[in-house]
Amino acid sequence: MQLDEYLRRYLKFMGEQVAENLLPLVTTTSAQKLRDTLRAVRDLGTDEVILVPTTREPDEVDRVAEIIAGL
């Protein structure tokens, strides 16, 4: 999965085993889960969230913008 590969590269500085142990904790893996997560943190009073692209595809930014607009 694209997200797993990104996280492995990103977390590699902590060691391969640490990265592998953290992978199952990342559960926002679809558009609907991202919507649900953003709503949940909004409902908790969060007013700022930083989203990090996991690819170099410019279209990813547009896809996320559409998800956010639907909140």
Z-matrix of the N, CA and C atoms (Angstrom, degrees):
N
C 1 1.437
C 2 1.531 1 108.58
N 3 1.309 2 115.93 1 142.51
C 4 1.461 3 122.80 2 -177.73
C 5 1.523 4 111.50 3 -56.58
N 6 1.327 5 117.32 4 -44.62
C 7 1.458 6 120.22 5 -178.10
C 8 1.525 7 111.51 6 -64.63
N 9 1.321 8 116.85 7 -41.16
C 10 1.466 9 120.11 8 178.42
C 11 1.528 10 111.29 9 -60.59
N 12 1.324 11 116.84 10 -44.42
C 13 1.465 12 120.55 11 179.91
C 14 1.526 13 110.80 12 -63.57
N 15 1.326 14 115.75 13 -41.60
C 16 1.462 15 119.46 14 177.99
C 17 1.534 16 110.32 15 -61.06
N 18 1.332 17 116.36 16 -47.32
C 19 1.460 18 120.14 17 -178.64
C 20 1.526 19 112.10 18 -64.28
N 21 1.308 20 116.74 19 -37.85
C 22 1.467 21 119.41 20 176.67
C 23 1.531 22 110.73 21 -59.71
N 24 1.331 23 116.44 22 -44.81
C 25 1.470 24 120.20 23 178.82
C 26 1.525 25 110.68 24 -66.68
N 27 1.323 26 116.11 25 -43.82
C 28 1.462 27 121.27 26 -176.18
C 29 1.528 28 111.80 27 -66.83
N 30 1.320 29 117.23 28 -41.22
C 31 1.464 30 122.03 29 -175.13
C 32 1.527 31 113.64 30 -91.54
N 33 1.311 32 116.62 31 0.58
C 34 1.461 33 121.70 32 -175.37
C 35 1.533 34 112.56 33 -55.56
N 36 1.332 35 116.97 34 -31.78
C 37 1.461 36 119.67 35 -178.67
C 38 1.532 37 112.10 36 -62.39
N 39 1.340 38 116.99 37 -20.06
C 40 1.464 39 120.97 38 179.81
C 41 1.523 40 112.08 39 -89.16
N 42 1.320 41 116.40 40 -5.73
C 43 1.455 42 121.29 41 -178.04
C 44 1.517 43 110.31 42 106.93
N 45 1.312 44 115.63 43 146.56
C 46 1.463 45 120.33 44 -175.36
C 47 1.521 46 112.55 45 -61.51
N 48 1.317 47 117.81 46 -40.49
C 49 1.461 48 120.05 47 -177.33
C 50 1.526 49 111.31 48 -67.24
N 51 1.314 50 117.16 49 -39.19
C 52 1.465 51 120.51 50 177.93
C 53 1.524 52 109.39 51 -62.11
N 54 1.323 53 116.86 52 -45.78
C 55 1.463 54 120.97 53 178.94
C 56 1.528 55 110.36 54 -59.16
N 57 1.311 56 117.81 55 -46.37
C 58 1.467 57 121.13 56 179.81
C 59 1.529 58 111.62 57 -62.44
N 60 1.329 59 116.69 58 -36.48
C 61 1.463 60 120.31 59 179.68
C 62 1.526 61 112.15 60 -70.70
N 63 1.323 62 116.88 61 -28.39
C 64 1.462 63 120.33 62 -179.44
C 65 1.526 64 113.44 63 -83.43
N 66 1.320 65 118.00 64 -23.89
C 67 1.469 66 121.03 65 -177.08
C 68 1.527 67 113.46 66 -52.13
N 69 1.333 68 119.93 67 -45.60
C 70 1.470 69 119.12 68 -178.39
C 71 1.532 70 114.07 69 -65.72
N 72 1.317 71 117.29 70 -15.65
C 73 1.458 72 120.46 71 -179.60
C 74 1.527 73 112.92 72 -80.18
N 75 1.323 74 116.52 73 -14.67
C 76 1.464 75 121.24 74 179.23
C 77 1.527 76 107.62 75 -89.61
N 78 1.325 77 115.25 76 105.60
C 79 1.471 78 119.60 77 -173.43
C 80 1.525 79 113.28 78 -111.14
N 81 1.313 80 118.07 79 -2.79
C 82 1.461 81 120.69 80 179.51
C 83 1.522 82 108.35 81 -87.56
N 84 1.333 83 115.13 82 84.30
C 85 1.463 84 121.08 83 -170.96
C 86 1.522 85 114.11 84 -118.50
N 87 1.333 86 117.28 85 11.51
C 88 1.467 87 119.78 86 178.18
C 89 1.522 88 108.58 87 -148.36
N 90 1.317 89 115.57 88 167.41
C 91 1.463 90 119.81 89 178.41
C 92 1.528 91 110.59 90 -59.81
N 93 1.318 92 117.39 91 -43.20
C 94 1.462 93 120.13 92 -179.30
C 95 1.526 94 111.49 93 -65.33
N 96 1.315 95 117.45 94 -40.02
C 97 1.465 96 119.84 95 178.31
C 98 1.529 97 110.81 96 -66.80
N 99 1.329 98 117.30 97 -35.55
C 100 1.463 99 119.75 98 176.40
C 101 1.522 100 109.84 99 -64.77
N 102 1.340 101 117.60 100 -44.77
C 103 1.467 102 120.70 101 176.18
C 104 1.521 103 110.93 102 -56.85
N 105 1.324 104 115.79 103 -48.71
C 106 1.466 105 120.69 104 -178.46
C 107 1.526 106 111.21 105 -61.06
N 108 1.318 107 116.67 106 -42.92
C 109 1.470 108 121.17 107 -179.51
C 110 1.523 109 110.73 108 -65.17
N 111 1.328 110 116.96 109 -45.27
C 112 1.463 111 119.98 110 -179.98
C 113 1.524 112 111.23 111 -64.36
N 114 1.326 113 116.99 112 -39.26
C 115 1.473 114 119.67 113 176.14
C 116 1.523 115 110.79 114 -63.62
N 117 1.321 116 116.43 115 -42.37
C 118 1.464 117 120.48 116 -178.59
C 119 1.528 118 111.15 117 -63.14
N 120 1.320 119 117.46 118 -45.04
C 121 1.466 120 118.40 119 -179.63
C 122 1.529 121 110.95 120 -70.86
N 123 1.318 122 117.02 121 -31.84
C 124 1.475 123 120.18 122 174.73
C 125 1.519 124 109.74 123 -63.42
N 126 1.328 125 116.28 124 -44.95
C 127 1.461 126 121.03 125 -179.27
C 128 1.530 127 112.16 126 -64.81
N 129 1.322 128 116.31 127 -23.29
C 130 1.466 129 120.62 128 176.60
C 131 1.530 130 111.99 129 -82.23
N 132 1.331 131 116.19 130 -5.15
C 133 1.456 132 120.17 131 177.99
C 134 1.514 133 115.02 132 102.08
N 135 1.322 134 117.02 133 4.89
C 136 1.458 135 120.37 134 178.76
C 137 1.522 136 109.25 135 -68.82
N 138 1.307 137 116.29 136 133.34
C 139 1.461 138 118.83 137 178.86
C 140 1.526 139 112.78 138 -113.78
N 141 1.327 140 116.64 139 1.81
C 142 1.461 141 120.10 140 178.33
C 143 1.524 142 109.71 141 -150.04
N 144 1.321 143 115.36 142 133.80
C 145 1.461 144 122.36 143 177.85
C 146 1.522 145 107.16 144 -134.61
N 147 1.308 146 116.38 145 137.26
C 148 1.462 147 120.58 146 176.86
C 149 1.527 148 107.89 147 -105.25
N 150 1.313 149 116.04 148 119.41
C 151 1.460 150 122.11 149 178.22
C 152 1.526 151 108.25 150 -104.43
N 153 1.319 152 115.81 151 133.35
C 154 1.459 153 121.26 152 -177.02
C 155 1.530 154 109.19 153 -111.12
N 156 1.327 155 117.59 154 121.54
C 157 1.467 156 119.57 155 177.20
C 158 1.529 157 110.37 156 -61.40
N 159 1.311 158 115.99 157 144.95
C 160 1.467 159 120.10 158 178.91
C 161 1.523 160 112.56 159 -107.12
N 162 1.318 161 115.96 160 3.91
C 163 1.463 162 120.44 161 176.13
C 164 1.525 163 108.71 162 -137.04
N 165 1.307 164 114.69 163 175.52
C 166 1.468 165 120.10 164 174.79
C 167 1.522 166 111.03 165 -98.15
N 168 1.327 167 116.61 166 9.59
C 169 1.460 168 121.28 167 -178.69
C 170 1.522 169 110.38 168 -78.42
N 171 1.338 170 117.91 169 117.43
C 172 1.470 171 120.07 170 178.60
C 173 1.530 172 112.69 171 -58.60
N 174 1.325 173 117.31 172 -27.77
C 175 1.465 174 120.71 173 -179.54
C 176 1.524 175 112.20 174 -63.21
N 177 1.331 176 117.16 175 -23.14
C 178 1.458 177 119.51 176 179.69
C 179 1.530 178 110.65 177 -61.16
N 180 1.312 179 116.73 178 -38.36
C 181 1.461 180 120.58 179 178.90
C 182 1.528 181 109.86 180 -63.19
N 183 1.329 182 117.14 181 -41.91
C 184 1.463 183 120.92 182 178.39
C 185 1.528 184 111.43 183 -64.29
N 186 1.329 185 116.87 184 -41.01
C 187 1.473 186 120.15 185 179.30
C 188 1.526 187 111.05 186 -62.91
N 189 1.314 188 116.68 187 -42.49
C 190 1.464 189 120.08 188 179.12
C 191 1.527 190 110.26 189 -68.15
N 192 1.315 191 117.34 190 -38.83
C 193 1.473 192 120.38 191 177.69
C 194 1.524 193 110.56 192 -59.32
N 195 1.322 194 117.88 193 -40.14
C 196 1.463 195 121.18 194 177.52
C 197 1.537 196 111.16 195 -63.63
N 198 1.307 197 116.46 196 -39.95
C 199 1.467 198 120.73 197 179.07
C 200 1.527 199 110.00 198 -64.11
N 201 1.318 200 115.99 199 -45.54
C 202 1.462 201 120.17 200 -179.13
C 203 1.523 202 111.42 201 -65.73
N 204 1.313 203 116.83 202 -39.12
C 205 1.474 204 120.57 203 -179.96
C 206 1.525 205 110.84 204 -61.88
N 207 1.321 206 116.81 205 -28.31
C 208 1.464 207 120.69 206 -178.61
C 209 1.511 208 114.40 207 -81.32
N 210 1.328 209 117.35 208 0.41
C 211 1.460 210 120.04 209 179.67
C 212 1.485 211 107.64 210 -81.52
